[in-house]
Amino acid sequence: MPIYHKLGKIPHKRHIQFRKPNGDLYYEQLFGTIGFDGMSTNSYHEFRPTMVKEIRKQYSVAPKIAKANNIQSYRLRGFQVEPQDDFLESRKIVLTNSDCHIVLAAPKNLTSDYFYKNTDSDEVIFIHKGTGKLRTMYGNLDFKYGDYLVIPRGMIYKMDFDTDNNRLFIVESHRPIYTPKRYRNWFGQLLEHSPFCERDIRRPEELETYAEKGEFIIKVKKKDEIFEMVYASHPFDVIGYDGFNYPYAFSIHDFEPITGRIHQPPPVHQTFETDAFVICSFVPRLYDYHPESIPAPYNHSNIDSDEVLYYVDGDFMSRNDIEAGHISLHPAGIPHGPHPGATERSIGKVDTQELAVMVDTFKPLMVTEDAMKIADEQYYQSWLD
């Protein structure tokens, strides 16, 4: 999301001397992407951000694949994922390909004795249940039900929850995450027809700065392994930064739906994009207003992409027996559409209160062992009369 942001104290020019009150230098770090060609931020630290004392552990968190080549439609009952105390251990990859992991998590722990850094992926964390504070090296963001938290790869962070009742839907993207380019002009500004604008983007406002040395554990994810690294200074020692690469929040409740006289296709719901998949938001909206409209979606063939729909809240008109926390997977290669009776039920309805998050991937998704533990294996037969 290319919006310039500045927080804390910074010098008037990049790459010049910037001194502490005692005359010592602050340490500058360029936090950049795509070499030196992508979005970046310049930050200033109390200590060198390079002081590694020890690497204690290295262990795999790679998903275990149950079905590498899948053509079966599934329903996953997401709320059957058991809550766990540890934030990282609670994350269960249910669907995956070489571009992304789709993850369910139910973390209980209110505090943890480590920080986390994902060097593999940008992360989009959707808050289904829970409130709290995302704490990062570039400042903090309060979060609540319906928030997307977009965390750039390499960002050091931790999540503090207010209670132990939390449900997260997470997309880890190996590709950079942006807002849809058709909603932006050539300067990057969101256009008038965009379903959201810069006013809806919440940027960090609170910068925690700790000038502390000691032993600080950062669990670093690289190539689906966790490295437990001990740093000699607190990772939140930034006294200021400016640039375009930082965490931000956007609420699904601030997404303004695009409607029409006849049924609108899924791209009108698009919220984020990469060159490998898109993320869409389905929100309460008026139905189509042509006098002969059919509000239910028409049958369509997933020829080029797998469709994943995470159901958040409301009445899911096009599906039978769907509840909050369920995930539907409709793989490429086969058509899908409304369940029997859904088309007829939709006629004459004027609006919907449904809330859902959709991920469409251009590479097939593999189904993991964790997914099979919560899978409805008869779901693919639910279109039979």
N, C-alpha and C positions, 0 to 999 in steps of 0.2 A: 504494500500500500504506500506508494511514493508521496508522502507528505513530509516536508522538512519539520524537524522537531528539535528543540533545544531544552536542556534541563541542567540545572546546577551551574557551576562556574567553569568558564572556558576562556582561553586567551583570544585576542582579537584576530590572530592569524593562525593557520594550521602550521604544524611542524616548526614552531619557534620555541624559545625558552619560556617555560611557564613554571614559576617558582612558588614554593610554599612560603608561609610567613617567616619561617626560619632560614630561608634562602636556598633550601634544597629544591631540586627539580621534581615536579610531578612527572609521572611516566605516561607517555602517550601510547595509545593502541588504536590501530585502524582495524575495525571490525567490518570486513568487507566480503562481498560475494562475487562469484563468477570472475575469479582473478581480481583484477582491478577495474572491471568493466561493469559490475552490477551495483546494487544499492550498498551503501556503506555508512558507517558511523565512526567518528573520531571521539575516543573517550580518554579521560585523564585519571590516573590511578595514584593512590598514595604509595603503593609499592609496585615493584616489577610484577606484571601478570604472568611471569614465566617461571616462578620459583616452585618447582616440584621437589618435594622431599623424598617421596617414596611411591612406588606402585605396588600395592599389596595383593590384589587379586585380579584375575581375568577369567570370566566365565560367560558361557553362551546364554543368550535369551532368544535365540532364533526360533521361529515357530515350527512346530512339528506338523508336517503336512499329512492330512488324511486322504484328500482327493486332489491330485495334481492336475488332472484333466477332467473338468466337471462340466456337465451339461444339464444337471438336475436343478430345478428351482427349489429353494429352501426357505423355511421360516426359522429364524433363531429366536429363542425366548431370552432376551438379553438380561432381564432381571433375575434369571436363574444363576447368573454368575455370582459366586459367593463373595461377600465382602472380605477384605483382608486388611490387616493393619498397615503393612508396608506399601508405600505409594507405587514403587516399581513392581513389586511382586503382584500387586492387584491388577496390573495391566495384562489383559489376555488378548492376544492377536487372534482374530477369528477368520479373517480373510486377508489374502496377501498376494502380491505379484512383485515384479522387479521394480515397480515405481512407487508402491505405497504399502503400508500396513493399515488395516482397519481394526480398531482396538476397542474393547469394552473394559471398563475399570470401575470398581466399587471400593475406593480406598477409605479406610476408617481413621488412620492415624492423623492426629491433629498437629503434631510436630514430628520432625525427623532429625536425625543426627548427621545428615549429609545433604549436599546440594547435587543437582542433576544437570548434565549437559548432553544433549543429543547431537552428535556431530554428523550423523547420517541424514537427518531429516528436518525440514520445517515441520512443526506440529500445529494442528488445529484441534483444540480441545473444546468440545461442546458440553456445556454444563446442563445436564438433565435434572439432577438433584444436587442440592448443596449450595452453600454460600461460603465465602472466605476471601482470601487475599493471595493473588499471585505475586510472589516476591522475586525480583530479578536483579541482575547487576546493573540494569538500566532503569530501575525504578519499579514501583508497585502498581498493581491494578486490582481493585475490588471486583469480585465476580459474584454472579447470582444465576438463578434459573434462566435459561435461554441465551446465555452469553456464549459467543465464540471467542476463545482466546487464541490468538495467532502468535506463535513463538518461533522466531527464526532459528535455524540450525546454529549450533554453537553458543546459544544463549545459556548462561548459568542461571538456574532458577530453582525454586521450591514452591510448593503449594501448601498454604495453611488453611485448613477447613474449620468452620465454626462448630460443626457437629460430626458425628461418625456416620451419618446417613447421606452418602454421596454416590451419584451415578454419572459417569462420564462416557461420552462417545468420542473417540479420538481417531484422527487421520494423521498418520506419519507419512510425510511426502518426501521422497528422494529428489523431487523436482521442486524448484522455487514456486511459492504460492503467491499469486497476485489477484487483484480484483479484475473482473472481466474487461478485456481491452476494448470491446465494443461500447462500453459505458464510459470510456475515457477519451479525452482529446489528446492531441499530440504533445501537450505539456504534462499529461498525467492527471489532469483535473477531471473529476466525475461530472458527466454531462447532465443536462436537464431531464433526459428520459431515463436516467439511472434509477433503480429502485431504492437507492440509498445515496447519501452524500457524505462529504468530509465531516459535517457536523455530527454524524452518527458514530464516527470513529473515536473511541476513547483511548487516549495516549497516556503513558505513565506520567503521574504528577508528583509522586512522592519518591524521593531518592534517598535510600538508606546508605550511609557512608560509614564504614568501620575501618579505622586506622589501627588494625590489630594484626600482630604476628602470632603464630602458634601452629597448630595442626588442624587443617580443615579438609574434610573428606569431600571430594567431588566424584560422583559416579558418572563416568563418561561412556556413552554408547558409541561404538564404532563397529560397523559391519556386523551388526546383530550380536555383539559381545559387549559386556560391561567391564570397564577397567576402573578399579577402585584406586583413585589417585589421592595422595595427600599433598596439599599445597601449604606453603609456609606463611601465607597471608590470607586474610579473609577475602573471599571472592567479591564481596560487595564493598569494595574500597574505591569506587568511582566517585569523584567529586564533581564531575560534569561531563556532558557530551553533547554533540550535535550531529545531525545527519538524517538518514532515511531508513536505517536498518535497526529496528527496535520492536519489542512486543506491543501488541495493541489488542483491544477488545471491541467486538461489535455484537449487539444484541439481535437475535432473530426477530424480536418484537419490533425492531426499528426497520425491518425490511418491508417496503411498500409494494404490495402485489400489483402486477400488470394484468389487467383483465380485458376481455373483448366480447363481441357478440357471439362468437363461437369458441369452442375449446382451444385454449392456448397451449402450445407445446412446451415441454420442460425447460428449454433455454430461457424462457422469461423468468424462471425461478433462480437462475444462476447467481451465485454469490461470490465464489472464488473459482480460480482456474489455474491449471498448470498446462504444460504441453502434453500431459499424459492422462489427466482426468479432470473432472469438474466437481464442484460441490454446490448444491442447490438448496434453497430454503422454501418449503411449502408452508404458507401462513394463512390465517383466517382471511377470507376474501369473498367478494361477491361472485356468484356463478355467472356463466354466460347469459346474455340477455337477448339473443335472437329468439323470436317467438317459437321456433321449432328446435331450439338447442337441446343437446344432450350433454349435461354437465360432466358425466362420467368420461374418463379418458377412453379414446378409441383403442382397439387392439393395434399393437405395433410390434414389429420385428426388431429384436436386438441383434442386428447383423454385425455391428462394429464395436459394441461395448457391452460390458456387464453392468447391470443396474442394481444398486444397493439402496434400499430405503429404510431409514431408521425412524420409527414412529415415536413421536414425543408426547403428543396429547391430542385430545379431541376425538371426533367421529370420523373414522377413515372410510369414506364413502365407497371407494372402489374395491375394498377388500372385505371378506367375511372373516370373523373370528380373529381380528387383529387388536392387540392391546398395546399400551404404552410400553416402550422398551423392546418391542419386537423388531427384528430386522428381516426384510425380505430380500432374497437374492434371486434375480432373474438373469441367467447367464446369456452371453452372446450365442447366436445360432438358432434360437427358438423364439417364436412370438409369445407375447403375454398381453394381458388386458384385464378388464374388470372381472371379478368373480360372477358366477351365475346370479342373476337377479339385481346386481348392482346398477347396471345400465337403466333398467326400468325404475328402480328406486330413485334414481337421480333426477328423473324428468319432473320438472315443476319446482325443484328446490331452488332457492334464491341465493343461498350462501353456504359456506362451510366454515367450521371452526377448527379444522385439522391443523396440526403442527408437526412437521417432519423434516428430516435432513436427508438429502439424496446424494450419493456418490456414484458417478458414472465413470468407469475406467475403460480405456481403449485397449488394454491388454487383459486377457482372461485372469480371473481371480482363482487362486487355489484355496481350498477349504481346509482348515486346520483341525487338529484333534480337539482343541478347546471349543471350536464351533460345533463339532459333532456331539459334544456333551449336552448341548442345549438345542439341538436341531429337531425340527419336526420333519421326519423323513417321508411323511405322506402329503406334505404341502403341495408337491408338484401335481397331485391328482385332484386338487381342489377346484379345478375348472370343469370337472365332469358334471353333466346334468344329473 
